[in-house]
Amino acid sequence: MPPRTVHPRRRHGHLPTTDILDLDGVDRLSARAFHALITTARLHVRSMSEALAGSGCHHGQAICLRLLSARDGATPRELAGLLDVAPPTVSKMLRALEQAGLVERRPDKADRRLTRVHLTSRGREREREITLAVGRYVDATFGALPERERLDLVRLLDRLGERIAAVGERPDGCRPRSPHPGDDAGDDTPGTRR
């Protein structure tokens, strides 16, 4: 069994102060929230890798197998779009999955120019193992939180995702006004810092 991973804030008993949280022009609470998100995301990726270690797949391959279980026969280009990666990345991933006997590529029956990707029986079995491992991980982490906290987490992550997407769409990088009534997002004039 792999060693139990401990959240850095628990291991050290507090959040790091000064250097990491000192972001020029950013209030301390926003910096703490940013740091908590980054720290938790890194821990999540590490823990997911540990959960998937027995499957012989890395997280991208696991997601690809999951997608193929729902969309068997997808084209590599469709998979690239669903995974939000470049087609060469998917080609490399499919080569590894094919060598492991988990997928096979076949020409499309109606359009021989297209290649379709299919799970093999071994691939379906591996995908089920991965789904069970991820389910155990989700149950032990998210499922351990009280329902109210999970609802709050979903709400806050959805809102943060909207904000990140909106900022990413702005060429000036300034924060847009909040789409949620009652939020005090402040001025979104170019060059304004909060």
GUSE-859868 format. One line per 10 residues: their letters; for each residue x, y, z of N, C-alpha, C, O. Coordinates in nm, 2 decimals. Layout:
N
A> X Y Z X Y Z X Y Z X Y Z | ...;
//
This chain:
194
MPPRTVHPRR> 0.08 -0.12 0.00 0.00 0.00 0.00 0.09 0.12 0.00 0.18 0.13 0.08 | 0.06 0.22 -0.09 0.14 0.34 -0.09 0.13 0.42 0.04 0.03 0.42 0.10 | 0.24 0.50 0.07 0.23 0.58 0.19 0.11 0.68 0.18 0.08 0.74 0.07 | 0.05 0.71 0.29 -0.06 0.80 0.30 -0.01 0.94 0.28 0.09 0.99 0.34 | -0.07 1.01 0.18 -0.03 1.15 0.15 -0.10 1.24 0.25 -0.22 1.23 0.27 | -0.03 1.34 0.30 -0.08 1.43 0.40 -0.08 1.57 0.33 0.01 1.61 0.27 | -0.20 1.64 0.34 -0.21 1.77 0.29 -0.10 1.86 0.36 -0.09 1.86 0.48 | -0.02 1.94 0.28 0.08 2.02 0.33 0.04 2.11 0.45 0.12 2.13 0.54 | -0.08 2.16 0.45 -0.12 2.24 0.56 -0.14 2.16 0.68 -0.12 2.22 0.79 | -0.18 2.04 0.67 -0.19 1.95 0.79 -0.05 1.91 0.84 -0.03 1.90 0.96;
RHGHLPTTDI> 0.04 1.88 0.75 0.17 1.83 0.78 0.24 1.94 0.86 0.31 1.91 0.96 | 0.23 2.06 0.82 0.30 2.17 0.89 0.22 2.25 0.99 0.27 2.33 1.07 | 0.09 2.22 0.99 0.00 2.28 1.09 -0.05 2.42 1.06 -0.13 2.47 1.13 | 0.00 2.48 0.95 -0.05 2.61 0.91 -0.01 2.63 0.76 0.07 2.56 0.70 | -0.07 2.74 0.71 -0.03 2.78 0.57 0.10 2.85 0.58 0.13 2.92 0.67 | 0.18 2.83 0.47 0.30 2.91 0.47 0.27 3.06 0.47 0.16 3.10 0.41 | 0.35 3.14 0.53 0.32 3.29 0.53 0.40 3.36 0.43 0.42 3.30 0.32 | 0.45 3.47 0.45 0.52 3.57 0.37 0.54 3.53 0.22 0.45 3.57 0.14 | 0.64 3.46 0.18 0.68 3.45 0.04 0.57 3.40 -0.05 0.54 3.47 -0.15 | 0.52 3.29 -0.02 0.42 3.22 -0.11 0.29 3.31 -0.12 0.24 3.32 -0.23;
LDLDGVDRLS> 0.25 3.36 -0.01 0.12 3.43 -0.01 0.14 3.58 -0.05 0.04 3.65 -0.06 | 0.26 3.63 -0.06 0.28 3.77 -0.09 0.27 3.79 -0.24 0.37 3.79 -0.31 | 0.15 3.82 -0.29 0.14 3.85 -0.43 0.11 4.00 -0.45 0.01 4.05 -0.39 | 0.19 4.07 -0.52 0.19 4.21 -0.53 0.05 4.26 -0.58 0.00 4.22 -0.68 | -0.01 4.34 -0.50 -0.14 4.40 -0.53 -0.26 4.31 -0.51 -0.37 4.34 -0.55 | -0.24 4.20 -0.44 -0.35 4.10 -0.42 -0.37 4.10 -0.27 -0.28 4.08 -0.19 | -0.50 4.11 -0.23 -0.53 4.10 -0.09 -0.50 3.96 -0.03 -0.50 3.86 -0.10 | -0.47 3.96 0.10 -0.42 3.84 0.16 -0.52 3.72 0.15 -0.47 3.61 0.13 | -0.64 3.75 0.17 -0.74 3.64 0.17 -0.75 3.58 0.02 -0.76 3.45 0.01 | -0.75 3.66 -0.08 -0.74 3.60 -0.22 -0.62 3.52 -0.24 -0.62 3.42 -0.30;
ARAFHALITT> -0.50 3.57 -0.19 -0.38 3.50 -0.20 -0.39 3.36 -0.13 -0.34 3.26 -0.18 | -0.45 3.36 -0.01 -0.46 3.24 0.06 -0.55 3.14 -0.01 -0.52 3.02 -0.02 | -0.66 3.19 -0.07 -0.75 3.10 -0.14 -0.68 3.05 -0.27 -0.70 2.93 -0.30 | -0.61 3.13 -0.34 -0.53 3.09 -0.45 -0.43 2.98 -0.41 -0.42 2.87 -0.48 | -0.36 3.00 -0.31 -0.26 2.90 -0.26 -0.33 2.77 -0.22 -0.28 2.66 -0.25 | -0.44 2.78 -0.15 -0.51 2.66 -0.10 -0.56 2.58 -0.22 -0.55 2.46 -0.22 | -0.61 2.65 -0.33 -0.65 2.58 -0.45 -0.53 2.51 -0.52 -0.54 2.39 -0.55 | -0.42 2.58 -0.53 -0.31 2.52 -0.60 -0.25 2.40 -0.52 -0.22 2.30 -0.58 | -0.24 2.42 -0.39 -0.19 2.31 -0.31 -0.28 2.19 -0.31 -0.23 2.07 -0.32 | -0.41 2.21 -0.30 -0.51 2.10 -0.31 -0.51 2.03 -0.45 -0.52 1.91 -0.46;
ARLHVRSMSE> -0.50 2.11 -0.55 -0.49 2.06 -0.69 -0.37 1.97 -0.71 -0.38 1.86 -0.76 | -0.26 2.01 -0.66 -0.14 1.93 -0.67 -0.15 1.80 -0.59 -0.12 1.69 -0.64 | -0.21 1.81 -0.47 -0.23 1.69 -0.39 -0.33 1.60 -0.46 -0.31 1.47 -0.45 | -0.43 1.65 -0.51 -0.53 1.57 -0.58 -0.47 1.49 -0.70 -0.49 1.38 -0.72 | -0.39 1.56 -0.78 -0.32 1.50 -0.90 -0.23 1.38 -0.85 -0.23 1.27 -0.90 | -0.16 1.41 -0.74 -0.07 1.31 -0.68 -0.15 1.19 -0.63 -0.12 1.07 -0.66 | -0.26 1.22 -0.56 -0.34 1.11 -0.50 -0.41 1.03 -0.61 -0.43 0.91 -0.60 | -0.46 1.10 -0.72 -0.52 1.03 -0.83 -0.42 0.94 -0.90 -0.46 0.83 -0.93 | -0.30 0.98 -0.91 -0.20 0.90 -0.97 -0.17 0.78 -0.89 -0.16 0.67 -0.94 | -0.17 0.79 -0.75 -0.16 0.68 -0.67 -0.27 0.58 -0.68 -0.26 0.46 -0.68;
ALAGSGCHHG> -0.39 0.64 -0.69 -0.51 0.56 -0.70 -0.51 0.48 -0.83 -0.57 0.37 -0.84 | -0.45 0.54 -0.94 -0.45 0.47 -1.07 -0.33 0.38 -1.09 -0.32 0.31 -1.19 | -0.23 0.39 -0.99 -0.10 0.32 -1.01 -0.12 0.17 -1.04 -0.05 0.12 -1.13 | -0.21 0.11 -0.98 -0.24 -0.04 -1.01 -0.29 -0.07 -1.14 -0.29 -0.18 -1.19 | -0.35 0.03 -1.21 -0.41 0.01 -1.34 -0.31 0.01 -1.45 -0.34 -0.03 -1.56 | -0.19 0.07 -1.43 -0.09 0.08 -1.53 -0.12 0.19 -1.63 -0.05 0.20 -1.73 | -0.21 0.28 -1.60 -0.25 0.39 -1.68 -0.22 0.52 -1.61 -0.24 0.53 -1.49 | -0.18 0.62 -1.68 -0.18 0.75 -1.62 -0.31 0.82 -1.64 -0.40 0.77 -1.71 | -0.33 0.93 -1.57 -0.47 0.99 -1.57 -0.52 1.02 -1.70 -0.64 1.01 -1.73 | -0.44 1.07 -1.80 -0.49 1.10 -1.93 -0.54 0.97 -2.00 -0.65 0.98 -2.07;
QAICLRLLSA> -0.47 0.86 -1.99 -0.51 0.74 -2.05 -0.64 0.69 -1.98 -0.73 0.63 -2.05 | -0.65 0.70 -1.85 -0.77 0.66 -1.78 -0.89 0.74 -1.83 -1.00 0.68 -1.85 | -0.87 0.87 -1.85 -0.98 0.95 -1.90 -1.02 0.91 -2.04 -1.14 0.90 -2.08 | -0.92 0.88 -2.12 -0.94 0.83 -2.26 -1.02 0.70 -2.26 -1.12 0.69 -2.34 | -0.98 0.61 -2.18 -1.06 0.48 -2.17 -1.20 0.51 -2.12 -1.29 0.44 -2.18 | -1.22 0.60 -2.03 -1.36 0.63 -1.98 -1.44 0.69 -2.09 -1.56 0.65 -2.11 | -1.38 0.78 -2.17 -1.45 0.84 -2.28 -1.49 0.73 -2.39 -1.60 0.73 -2.44 | -1.40 0.64 -2.41 -1.42 0.54 -2.51 -1.53 0.44 -2.46 -1.60 0.38 -2.54 | -1.54 0.42 -2.33 -1.65 0.33 -2.28 -1.78 0.39 -2.31 -1.88 0.32 -2.32 | -1.79 0.53 -2.31 -1.92 0.59 -2.34 -1.93 0.62 -2.49 -2.05 0.63 -2.54;
RDGATPRELA> -1.82 0.63 -2.56 -1.82 0.67 -2.71 -1.73 0.58 -2.79 -1.65 0.62 -2.86 | -1.75 0.45 -2.77 -1.67 0.35 -2.85 -1.68 0.38 -2.99 -1.79 0.40 -3.05 | -1.57 0.38 -3.06 -1.57 0.41 -3.21 -1.54 0.56 -3.24 -1.56 0.60 -3.35 | -1.51 0.64 -3.14 -1.48 0.78 -3.17 -1.35 0.78 -3.25 -1.27 0.69 -3.25 | -1.34 0.89 -3.33 -1.22 0.92 -3.40 -1.11 0.98 -3.31 -1.14 1.04 -3.21 | -0.98 0.96 -3.35 -0.88 1.03 -3.27 -0.90 1.18 -3.26 -0.88 1.24 -3.15 | -0.95 1.24 -3.36 -0.98 1.39 -3.36 -1.09 1.42 -3.26 -1.08 1.52 -3.18 | -1.19 1.34 -3.26 -1.30 1.36 -3.16 -1.25 1.34 -3.02 -1.28 1.42 -2.93 | -1.16 1.24 -3.00 -1.10 1.22 -2.86 -1.02 1.34 -2.82 -1.02 1.39 -2.71 | -0.94 1.40 -2.92 -0.86 1.52 -2.89 -0.95 1.63 -2.85 -0.91 1.70 -2.75;
GLLDVAPPTV> -1.06 1.65 -2.91 -1.15 1.76 -2.87 -1.21 1.73 -2.74 -1.22 1.83 -2.66 | -1.25 1.61 -2.71 -1.31 1.58 -2.58 -1.21 1.59 -2.46 -1.24 1.63 -2.35 | -1.08 1.56 -2.49 -0.97 1.56 -2.39 -0.91 1.70 -2.39 -0.83 1.73 -2.30 | -0.94 1.79 -2.48 -0.89 1.92 -2.49 -0.73 1.92 -2.50 -0.66 1.99 -2.43 | -0.69 1.83 -2.59 -0.54 1.82 -2.62 -0.52 1.82 -2.77 -0.62 1.80 -2.85 | -0.40 1.83 -2.82 -0.37 1.83 -2.96 -0.38 1.69 -3.01 -0.35 1.59 -2.94 | -0.41 1.68 -3.14 -0.42 1.54 -3.20 -0.29 1.46 -3.19 -0.30 1.34 -3.16 | -0.17 1.52 -3.20 -0.05 1.44 -3.18 -0.04 1.38 -3.04 0.01 1.27 -3.02 | -0.09 1.45 -2.94 -0.09 1.40 -2.80 -0.18 1.27 -2.79 -0.15 1.17 -2.73 | -0.30 1.28 -2.86 -0.39 1.16 -2.86 -0.33 1.05 -2.94 -0.34 0.93 -2.89;
SKMLRALEQA> -0.26 1.08 -3.05 -0.20 0.97 -3.12 -0.10 0.89 -3.04 -0.09 0.77 -3.04 | -0.01 0.97 -2.97 0.09 0.91 -2.88 0.02 0.82 -2.77 0.06 0.71 -2.74 | -0.09 0.88 -2.71 -0.16 0.81 -2.61 -0.22 0.68 -2.66 -0.22 0.57 -2.60 | -0.28 0.69 -2.78 -0.35 0.57 -2.84 -0.25 0.46 -2.88 -0.28 0.34 -2.86 | -0.13 0.51 -2.92 -0.02 0.41 -2.95 0.01 0.33 -2.82 0.02 0.20 -2.82 | 0.03 0.40 -2.71 0.06 0.33 -2.58 -0.06 0.24 -2.54 -0.03 0.12 -2.49 | -0.18 0.28 -2.55 -0.30 0.20 -2.52 -0.31 0.08 -2.61 -0.35 -0.03 -2.56 | -0.28 0.10 -2.74 -0.28 -0.01 -2.83 -0.18 -0.11 -2.80 -0.20 -0.23 -2.81 | -0.06 -0.07 -2.77 0.05 -0.16 -2.73 0.02 -0.24 -2.61 0.06 -0.35 -2.59 | -0.06 -0.18 -2.52 -0.10 -0.25 -2.40 -0.22 -0.34 -2.42 -0.27 -0.41 -2.33;
GLVERRPDKA> -0.27 -0.34 -2.54 -0.39 -0.42 -2.58 -0.52 -0.37 -2.53 -0.62 -0.45 -2.51 | -0.53 -0.24 -2.50 -0.65 -0.19 -2.44 -0.74 -0.12 -2.54 -0.86 -0.12 -2.52 | -0.69 -0.08 -2.66 -0.77 -0.02 -2.76 -0.72 -0.08 -2.90 -0.61 -0.13 -2.91 | -0.80 -0.07 -3.00 -0.76 -0.10 -3.13 -0.82 0.01 -3.23 -0.93 0.06 -3.21 | -0.74 0.04 -3.33 -0.79 0.13 -3.43 -0.83 0.06 -3.55 -0.76 -0.04 -3.60 | -0.95 0.10 -3.60 -1.00 0.03 -3.72 -1.05 0.14 -3.82 -1.10 0.24 -3.78 | -1.04 0.11 -3.95 -1.09 0.21 -4.05 -1.25 0.21 -4.04 -1.31 0.11 -4.01 | -1.30 0.33 -4.06 -1.45 0.35 -4.06 -1.50 0.27 -4.18 -1.45 0.28 -4.29 | -1.61 0.21 -4.16 -1.67 0.13 -4.26 -1.73 0.21 -4.38 -1.73 0.17 -4.49 | -1.78 0.33 -4.34 -1.84 0.41 -4.44 -1.74 0.51 -4.51 -1.76 0.54 -4.63;
DRRLTRVHLT> -1.64 0.55 -4.44 -1.54 0.64 -4.49 -1.40 0.59 -4.45 -1.36 0.61 -4.34 | -1.34 0.52 -4.54 -1.21 0.46 -4.52 -1.10 0.55 -4.48 -0.99 0.51 -4.43 | -1.12 0.68 -4.50 -1.02 0.78 -4.46 -1.02 0.80 -4.31 -0.92 0.85 -4.26 | -1.13 0.77 -4.25 -1.14 0.79 -4.10 -1.09 0.66 -4.03 -1.11 0.55 -4.07 | -1.03 0.68 -3.91 -1.00 0.57 -3.82 -1.09 0.59 -3.70 -1.10 0.69 -3.64 | -1.14 0.48 -3.65 -1.22 0.47 -3.53 -1.14 0.39 -3.42 -1.07 0.30 -3.45 | -1.16 0.44 -3.30 -1.09 0.38 -3.19 -1.19 0.30 -3.11 -1.30 0.35 -3.07 | -1.16 0.17 -3.08 -1.25 0.09 -3.00 -1.18 0.03 -2.88 -1.06 -0.01 -2.89 | -1.25 0.01 -2.77 -1.19 -0.06 -2.66 -1.19 -0.21 -2.69 -1.28 -0.26 -2.75 | -1.09 -0.28 -2.65 -1.08 -0.42 -2.66 -1.15 -0.48 -2.53 -1.19 -0.40 -2.44;
SRGREREREI> -1.17 -0.61 -2.52 -1.23 -0.66 -2.40 -1.14 -0.63 -2.28 -1.19 -0.61 -2.17 | -1.01 -0.64 -2.30 -0.91 -0.61 -2.20 -0.93 -0.46 -2.16 -0.92 -0.42 -2.04 | -0.95 -0.37 -2.26 -0.97 -0.23 -2.23 -1.09 -0.20 -2.15 -1.09 -0.12 -2.06 | -1.20 -0.27 -2.18 -1.32 -0.26 -2.10 -1.30 -0.30 -1.96 -1.35 -0.24 -1.86 | -1.23 -0.41 -1.94 -1.20 -0.46 -1.81 -1.12 -0.36 -1.73 -1.15 -0.33 -1.61 | -1.02 -0.30 -1.79 -0.93 -0.21 -1.73 -1.01 -0.08 -1.70 -0.99 -0.02 -1.59 | -1.10 -0.04 -1.79 -1.18 0.08 -1.76 -1.27 0.06 -1.64 -1.28 0.15 -1.56 | -1.32 -0.06 -1.62 -1.41 -0.09 -1.50 -1.32 -0.08 -1.38 -1.37 -0.03 -1.28 | -1.20 -0.14 -1.38 -1.11 -0.13 -1.27 -1.08 0.01 -1.23 -1.08 0.05 -1.11 | -1.05 0.09 -1.33 -1.02 0.24 -1.31 -1.14 0.31 -1.25 -1.13 0.39 -1.16;
TLAVGRYVDA> -1.26 0.28 -1.30 -1.38 0.34 -1.25 -1.40 0.31 -1.10 -1.44 0.39 -1.03 | -1.38 0.18 -1.07 -1.39 0.14 -0.93 -1.29 0.22 -0.84 -1.32 0.26 -0.73 | -1.16 0.22 -0.89 -1.06 0.29 -0.81 -1.09 0.44 -0.79 -1.07 0.49 -0.68 | -1.13 0.50 -0.90 -1.17 0.65 -0.89 -1.29 0.66 -0.80 -1.29 0.76 -0.72 | -1.39 0.57 -0.81 -1.50 0.58 -0.72 -1.46 0.57 -0.57 -1.52 0.64 -0.49 | -1.37 0.48 -0.54 -1.32 0.47 -0.40 -1.25 0.60 -0.36 -1.27 0.65 -0.25 | -1.17 0.65 -0.45 -1.10 0.78 -0.42 -1.20 0.89 -0.39 -1.19 0.97 -0.29 | -1.30 0.91 -0.48 -1.40 1.01 -0.47 -1.48 1.00 -0.34 -1.51 1.09 -0.27 | -1.52 0.87 -0.31 -1.59 0.85 -0.19 -1.51 0.88 -0.06 -1.57 0.93 0.03 | -1.38 0.85 -0.06 -1.30 0.87 0.05 -1.26 1.02 0.07 -1.23 1.06 0.18;
TFGALPERER> -1.27 1.09 -0.04 -1.23 1.24 -0.03 -1.36 1.32 -0.03 -1.40 1.38 0.08 | -1.42 1.34 -0.14 -1.54 1.43 -0.15 -1.65 1.37 -0.07 -1.73 1.44 0.00 | -1.67 1.24 -0.08 -1.78 1.18 -0.01 -1.77 1.19 0.14 -1.88 1.18 0.21 | -1.65 1.21 0.19 -1.64 1.22 0.34 -1.68 1.36 0.39 -1.69 1.38 0.51 | -1.69 1.45 0.30 -1.74 1.59 0.34 -1.89 1.59 0.37 -1.96 1.51 0.30 | -1.94 1.66 0.46 -2.08 1.67 0.48 -2.15 1.73 0.35 -2.09 1.80 0.28 | -2.27 1.69 0.33 -2.35 1.73 0.21 -2.34 1.88 0.19 -2.32 1.93 0.08 | -2.37 1.96 0.30 -2.37 2.10 0.28 -2.24 2.16 0.23 -2.23 2.25 0.15 | -2.13 2.10 0.28 -1.99 2.14 0.23 -1.97 2.10 0.09 -1.91 2.18 0.01 | -2.02 1.99 0.05 -2.01 1.94 -0.09 -2.09 2.04 -0.18 -2.04 2.07 -0.29;
LDLVRLLDRL> -2.21 2.07 -0.14 -2.29 2.17 -0.22 -2.22 2.30 -0.23 -2.21 2.36 -0.34 | -2.16 2.35 -0.12 -2.09 2.48 -0.12 -1.97 2.47 -0.21 -1.94 2.56 -0.29 | -1.90 2.36 -0.20 -1.78 2.34 -0.29 -1.81 2.34 -0.44 -1.74 2.40 -0.51 | -1.92 2.27 -0.47 -1.96 2.27 -0.61 -2.00 2.41 -0.66 -1.96 2.46 -0.76 | -2.07 2.48 -0.57 -2.12 2.62 -0.61 -1.99 2.71 -0.62 -1.98 2.78 -0.72 | -1.90 2.70 -0.53 -1.78 2.79 -0.54 -1.69 2.75 -0.65 -1.64 2.84 -0.72 | -1.67 2.62 -0.68 -1.58 2.58 -0.79 -1.65 2.62 -0.92 -1.58 2.66 -1.01 | -1.78 2.61 -0.93 -1.85 2.65 -1.05 -1.83 2.80 -1.08 -1.80 2.84 -1.19 | -1.85 2.88 -0.97 -1.83 3.02 -0.98 -1.68 3.06 -1.02 -1.66 3.15 -1.10 | -1.59 2.99 -0.95 -1.45 3.02 -0.98 -1.42 2.98 -1.12 -1.34 3.06 -1.19;
GERIAAVGER> -1.47 2.87 -1.17 -1.45 2.83 -1.31 -1.50 2.94 -1.41 -1.44 2.97 -1.51 | -1.62 2.99 -1.38 -1.68 3.10 -1.46 -1.58 3.22 -1.46 -1.56 3.28 -1.57 | -1.53 3.26 -1.35 -1.45 3.37 -1.34 -1.32 3.35 -1.42 -1.27 3.44 -1.49 | -1.26 3.23 -1.40 -1.13 3.20 -1.47 -1.15 3.20 -1.62 -1.07 3.26 -1.69 | -1.27 3.14 -1.66 -1.30 3.14 -1.81 -1.32 3.29 -1.86 -1.27 3.32 -1.97 | -1.39 3.37 -1.78 -1.41 3.51 -1.82 -1.28 3.59 -1.83 -1.26 3.66 -1.92 | -1.19 3.57 -1.73 -1.07 3.64 -1.73 -0.98 3.59 -1.85 -0.91 3.67 -1.91 | -0.99 3.47 -1.88 -0.91 3.41 -1.99 -0.95 3.47 -2.12 -0.88 3.47 -2.22 | -1.08 3.51 -2.13 -1.13 3.56 -2.26 -1.11 3.71 -2.27 -1.13 3.76 -2.38 | -1.06 3.78 -2.17 -1.03 3.92 -2.17 -0.89 3.95 -2.22 -0.80 3.90 -2.15;
PDGCRPRSPH> -0.87 4.02 -2.33 -0.73 4.04 -2.37 -0.65 4.13 -2.28 -0.53 4.12 -2.28 | -0.72 4.21 -2.20 -0.65 4.30 -2.10 -0.62 4.23 -1.97 -0.54 4.28 -1.89 | -0.68 4.11 -1.95 -0.65 4.03 -1.83 -0.72 4.08 -1.71 -0.70 4.03 -1.60 | -0.80 4.19 -1.72 -0.87 4.25 -1.60 -0.99 4.16 -1.57 -1.05 4.10 -1.66 | -1.03 4.17 -1.45 -1.14 4.09 -1.41 -1.27 4.16 -1.46 -1.29 4.28 -1.45 | -1.36 4.08 -1.52 -1.49 4.13 -1.56 -1.58 4.15 -1.44 -1.56 4.10 -1.33 | -1.69 4.22 -1.46 -1.79 4.23 -1.36 -1.85 4.09 -1.34 -1.86 4.01 -1.43 | -1.90 4.07 -1.21 -1.96 3.94 -1.18 -2.09 3.92 -1.25 -2.17 4.01 -1.26 | -2.11 3.80 -1.30 -2.24 3.76 -1.35 -2.34 3.73 -1.25 -2.46 3.70 -1.28 | -2.30 3.73 -1.12 -2.39 3.70 -1.01 -2.44 3.82 -0.94 -2.35 3.90 -0.89;
PGDDAGDDTP> -2.57 3.84 -0.92 -2.62 3.96 -0.85 -2.57 3.96 -0.71 -2.56 3.85 -0.64 | -2.54 4.07 -0.66 -2.50 4.08 -0.52 -2.35 4.07 -0.50 -2.30 4.10 -0.39 | -2.27 4.02 -0.60 -2.13 4.02 -0.59 -2.07 4.16 -0.60 -2.12 4.24 -0.68 | -1.97 4.19 -0.53 -1.90 4.31 -0.54 -1.77 4.29 -0.61 -1.67 4.28 -0.54 | -1.77 4.28 -0.74 -1.65 4.25 -0.82 -1.57 4.38 -0.84 -1.45 4.37 -0.87 | -1.63 4.49 -0.82 -1.56 4.62 -0.83 -1.55 4.66 -0.98 -1.61 4.61 -1.07 | -1.46 4.76 -1.00 -1.44 4.82 -1.13 -1.36 4.72 -1.22 -1.27 4.66 -1.18 | -1.41 4.72 -1.35 -1.33 4.63 -1.44 -1.26 4.72 -1.55 -1.24 4.68 -1.66 | -1.23 4.84 -1.51 -1.16 4.93 -1.60 -1.02 4.87 -1.63 -0.95 4.83 -1.54 | -0.98 4.88 -1.76 -0.84 4.82 -1.79 -0.74 4.89 -1.70 -0.74 5.01 -1.68;
GTRR> -0.65 4.80 -1.65 -0.54 4.85 -1.56 -0.58 4.86 -1.41 -0.49 4.88 -1.33 | -0.70 4.84 -1.38 -0.75 4.84 -1.24 -0.70 4.71 -1.17 -0.73 4.60 -1.22 | -0.64 4.73 -1.06 -0.60 4.61 -0.98 -0.68 4.61 -0.85 -0.71 4.72 -0.79 | -0.70 4.50 -0.80 -0.77 4.48 -0.67 -0.68 4.41 -0.57 -0.72 4.39 -0.46;
//
